């Protein structure tokens, strides 16, 4: 009889946190993209423009893992006006041997939040200067908070600045993060001010027009751009890509919907130009930061391999902890007793 483990968001929050093991899990996922014959189809996306909504479906098969995840991830960006979160969704973990559903992860987007923040940590670990001590976060939502928390797992961050279009929200987030992390966190009055003293800049918004400009950058900085995960989103001025050492989670994806997409559309970069991927840096196949004064940028659009990795980790942790509820998914065969 087939059995499936059902895990709710509270179950998953108990067994998976944003910690060193989550960062390692996502780091391994990026490495797999560079070293294994991963099967990762293009993202399927449904736009619901009248409600400022989108739904992404991502998946990947990683040789060597027992399961693969299919993730359904809706983002409805007017939801906060209704008192609802912008992001939710679920993951389905299936057996790579039989195709049977092994776990239903009703995470409401929690695992996506964790793996996205962990990806930011991985980018900083491999591309930011080892002595990076200050951060500027663009955005004041949940991912902004998680990205700053994640940075502190991999770099000796001593101070941070938060900038958002809503100054009150930026100030509230800065106060909360200062209390949580025990470091000075201020609300930047302008995005330029937030960047001024930052060693690491992370953009976490659904902006449709650039909020980070080239003239604000200085030698030695690292930028993680993770908000542009669809064609109409654009956080980084396209000309910035001419000034930086550019890296991507998946060049095929960033050509289509990342910051690279906008630089190509602007005619600044040839569509067929190749760039190194983060997984190849992790695997030692290409260099990362080449010198102290280089400006690096990692374009993160979110990959199915990350979802398979975090779902596999969650299922394993749940089994160890006895979390979740197993249910039978098929009628018994062979007659009744």
Beta strands, then each sheet from edge to edge (+ up, - down):
strand 1: 3-8
strand 2: 44-48
strand 3: 53-60
strand 4: 67-76
strand 5: 90-95
strand 6: 101-106
strand 7: 134-138
strand 8: 159-163
strand 9: 184-187
strand 10: 200-203
strand 11: 222-225
strand 12: 245-248
strand 13: 276-277
strand 14: 296-299
strand 15: 325-328
sheet 1: 2+ 3- 4+ 5- 6+ 1+ 15-
sheet 2: 9+ 8+ 7+ 10+ 11+ 14+ 12+ 13+
end
